[in-house]
């Protein structure tokens, strides 16, 4: 029965610290085999959500199920689950190997047999006998992955695994994540790096200030990103009024000497006629293949953007 | 290693971690060094602390040395050594950010807590017995293995004296264990090693202060600090069990609430740091 349940099912997850709302209602479902990107700017509540998923923090409201079990109730919910939040931490006065031995002892079962292979996978075998106190950030990050692999996980939760790594380390870490995913491990990966998520993940959740602004397939998000248009006219202020009045045109934003909006193709055809009729001659009207990055900023900074743009628009209109 | 991890697994690893830390040897080193320094100093200068129990016999028999040190040690040395580990054992995980490392394995929080509690107790027990053993050996070398004069003025043979010293150390562990529980509580709720160690020591000193304040004399039998003298009942003839029995229940009244509080705090806390 456990196997039928989704690796991660989060419903209405909320965490408040006094007046501060760290996580304001997160819902997400991770399916087996997903490499799920949990994307958001720093401070969006990604880490707090992951801590709740791992049972480290008690939610103020809502629930987490890992393969159908609640990590708040019993640590057995973490069977087949591994991962770390923020940078993985170890006992600096013990060697990497000793740290892994301890983790394996705390995992029980046959975890100790996986110490050697895990060290090989993360390429730390030759430094395993050194104290962790002398490890670089990248080595600790890799030791964290090795520690997670001891649990022979079906689900790995990784919190910004490439943060703080040099370019080579980032590449290695991404290769490692892809390799793990290739072996059938479901991965939830939080990141504030869009390129990383784009490279690794098939599904994403985008969070802003503790709330979800998007959840779904990356391909769908890309499709959404494709429906933007750029417009340059002889009279931007007039054109903006026309755009805003046109049914089906959304997300109208005035930039430097151009307008941007979102619409379907037939609506754009109608709009072009309306513009000419209004007296705003079209200099350019082009579909804009917004990068995922722009979309991300639109989703995560949407309100701020509108605030920032509004005064300029007013100035020009007057 | 296979099978399910349990409290014993945590306990063994806590001891292993203690063996790998300098702090451990600081406390044990002090516990071992103090008797040696005491014996050397009193041998060189002659005389001794005549105004404390057994103080005037330290040149007659080595058996008096551990007893005198129990008296001195109860002021702050043994509470400090106990607090050094008990106050650190949870808070150090906060400092290292390693709670998240161990709490995302296959151990319930209660098992982690249990292992830490046992390790803190073990360390305190080790320090007391190390101190007693070194004091006995050093004392015997300096003053010989001779009969001891009891608190009732009777003479106790050396072998029986040795047994009584060993029993005294055991009785001394009762308040020490309670101090360890208080240290563990502070360690759990402060998340700060230094605060917990210092807090535990201050707690111990405050109780001694209350005991000597005028007008508060009636509270004295119920203070944790007073129970450090319970072992003296063993060195009366006949043995006075009353202070030992009282130490047992008074210390329980300190240790159990502190431990339950620490346990619940550890179970419910958000592991947000690290």
HADDOCK unambig.tbl for C-alpha pairs under 7 A between the chains (distance, minus, plus):
assign (segid A and resid 54 and name CA) (segid B and resid 104 and name CA) 6.63 0.50 0.50
assign (segid A and resid 56 and name CA) (segid B and resid 100 and name CA) 6.83 0.50 0.50
assign (segid A and resid 56 and name CA) (segid B and resid 270 and name CA) 5.93 0.50 0.50
assign (segid A and resid 56 and name CA) (segid B and resid 271 and name CA) 5.10 0.50 0.50
assign (segid A and resid 57 and name CA) (segid B and resid 270 and name CA) 4.35 0.50 0.50
assign (segid A and resid 57 and name CA) (segid B and resid 271 and name CA) 5.73 0.50 0.50
assign (segid A and resid 57 and name CA) (segid B and resid 272 and name CA) 6.77 0.50 0.50
assign (segid A and resid 58 and name CA) (segid B and resid 270 and name CA) 6.26 0.50 0.50
assign (segid A and resid 74 and name CA) (segid B and resid 108 and name CA) 6.96 0.50 0.50
assign (segid A and resid 75 and name CA) (segid B and resid 106 and name CA) 5.98 0.50 0.50
assign (segid A and resid 75 and name CA) (segid B and resid 107 and name CA) 6.45 0.50 0.50
assign (segid A and resid 75 and name CA) (segid B and resid 108 and name CA) 5.64 0.50 0.50
assign (segid A and resid 76 and name CA) (segid B and resid 106 and name CA) 6.65 0.50 0.50
assign (segid A and resid 89 and name CA) (segid B and resid 96 and name CA) 6.90 0.50 0.50
assign (segid A and resid 89 and name CA) (segid B and resid 97 and name CA) 5.83 0.50 0.50
assign (segid A and resid 89 and name CA) (segid B and resid 98 and name CA) 5.28 0.50 0.50
assign (segid A and resid 89 and name CA) (segid B and resid 101 and name CA) 6.36 0.50 0.50
assign (segid A and resid 90 and name CA) (segid B and resid 98 and name CA) 5.77 0.50 0.50
assign (segid A and resid 91 and name CA) (segid B and resid 96 and name CA) 6.92 0.50 0.50
assign (segid A and resid 93 and name CA) (segid B and resid 20 and name CA) 6.46 0.50 0.50
assign (segid A and resid 93 and name CA) (segid B and resid 21 and name CA) 6.80 0.50 0.50
assign (segid A and resid 94 and name CA) (segid B and resid 20 and name CA) 6.93 0.50 0.50
assign (segid A and resid 102 and name CA) (segid B and resid 13 and name CA) 6.78 0.50 0.50
assign (segid A and resid 103 and name CA) (segid B and resid 102 and name CA) 6.97 0.50 0.50
assign (segid A and resid 103 and name CA) (segid B and resid 105 and name CA) 6.99 0.50 0.50
assign (segid A and resid 105 and name CA) (segid B and resid 1 and name CA) 6.88 0.50 0.50
assign (segid A and resid 105 and name CA) (segid B and resid 5 and name CA) 6.46 0.50 0.50
assign (segid A and resid 105 and name CA) (segid B and resid 9 and name CA) 6.87 0.50 0.50
assign (segid A and resid 106 and name CA) (segid B and resid 5 and name CA) 5.42 0.50 0.50
assign (segid A and resid 106 and name CA) (segid B and resid 105 and name CA) 5.90 0.50 0.50
assign (segid A and resid 106 and name CA) (segid B and resid 106 and name CA) 5.86 0.50 0.50
assign (segid A and resid 106 and name CA) (segid B and resid 107 and name CA) 6.27 0.50 0.50
assign (segid A and resid 107 and name CA) (segid B and resid 5 and name CA) 6.58 0.50 0.50
assign (segid A and resid 107 and name CA) (segid B and resid 105 and name CA) 5.32 0.50 0.50
assign (segid A and resid 107 and name CA) (segid B and resid 106 and name CA) 4.84 0.50 0.50
assign (segid A and resid 108 and name CA) (segid B and resid 2 and name CA) 5.45 0.50 0.50
assign (segid A and resid 108 and name CA) (segid B and resid 3 and name CA) 5.37 0.50 0.50
assign (segid A and resid 108 and name CA) (segid B and resid 4 and name CA) 4.84 0.50 0.50
assign (segid A and resid 108 and name CA) (segid B and resid 5 and name CA) 5.12 0.50 0.50
assign (segid A and resid 109 and name CA) (segid B and resid 2 and name CA) 4.55 0.50 0.50
assign (segid A and resid 109 and name CA) (segid B and resid 3 and name CA) 4.82 0.50 0.50
assign (segid A and resid 109 and name CA) (segid B and resid 4 and name CA) 6.20 0.50 0.50
assign (segid A and resid 110 and name CA) (segid B and resid 2 and name CA) 5.66 0.50 0.50
assign (segid A and resid 112 and name CA) (segid B and resid 1 and name CA) 6.57 0.50 0.50
